[in-house]
Each structure stands twice: as structure tokens, then as C-alpha cells.
Amino acid sequence: MGRNKHLSKKKTLAKLNSRTKWAPFWTVMKIYGTGRRVHPARHTRIKRSWKRAKSKV
């Protein structure tokens, strides 16, 4: 990819980058209670990886 990117492409890539993160840790306690140990990535809506799924940008 070139050094200079169009602004709309940069915005799209920034938005897709936020979809790779886990859910916040406090959501586990809110959904399951304090006694249950569950990984925060379990209830993240979309998990995208640069290796698995390519974004069509």
C-alpha cells in the first residue's frame, strides 16, 4: 500500500481497526455476575484479524 492514503480510506481503516478489540472487562461482570470467569472476547460482536479476514477497502 502506498505511503499517502485517501482520507476516506484512512477513516474506513480506522473504523475497522476498532473492531479487532475485545469488549471491556466490566461487561463480563455485568452480563454474567462476579462469580463467573469468562473471556471478554466472548461477547465481542465482530472479531476481525488481518490474517483471517480481509477487509475490502
Contacts in CASP RR format, 6 or more apart in sequence:
PFRMAT RR
TARGET T0000
AUTHOR 0000-0000-0000
METHOD contacts of the structure
MODEL  1
MGRNKHLSKKKTLAKLNSRTKWAPFWTVMKIYGTGRRVHPARHTRIKRSW
KRAKSKV
5 13 0 8 1.000
9 57 0 8 1.000
12 55 0 8 1.000
12 57 0 8 1.000
13 55 0 8 1.000
13 57 0 8 1.000
16 48 0 8 1.000
16 55 0 8 1.000
16 57 0 8 1.000
19 46 0 8 1.000
19 47 0 8 1.000
19 48 0 8 1.000
20 47 0 8 1.000
20 48 0 8 1.000
20 49 0 8 1.000
21 44 0 8 1.000
22 39 0 8 1.000
22 40 0 8 1.000
22 41 0 8 1.000
22 44 0 8 1.000
23 40 0 8 1.000
23 41 0 8 1.000
23 43 0 8 1.000
23 44 0 8 1.000
24 40 0 8 1.000
25 40 0 8 1.000
27 40 0 8 1.000
27 43 0 8 1.000
28 36 0 8 1.000
28 38 0 8 1.000
28 39 0 8 1.000
28 40 0 8 1.000
28 43 0 8 1.000
31 38 0 8 1.000
31 43 0 8 1.000
32 38 0 8 1.000
41 47 0 8 1.000
48 55 0 8 1.000
END
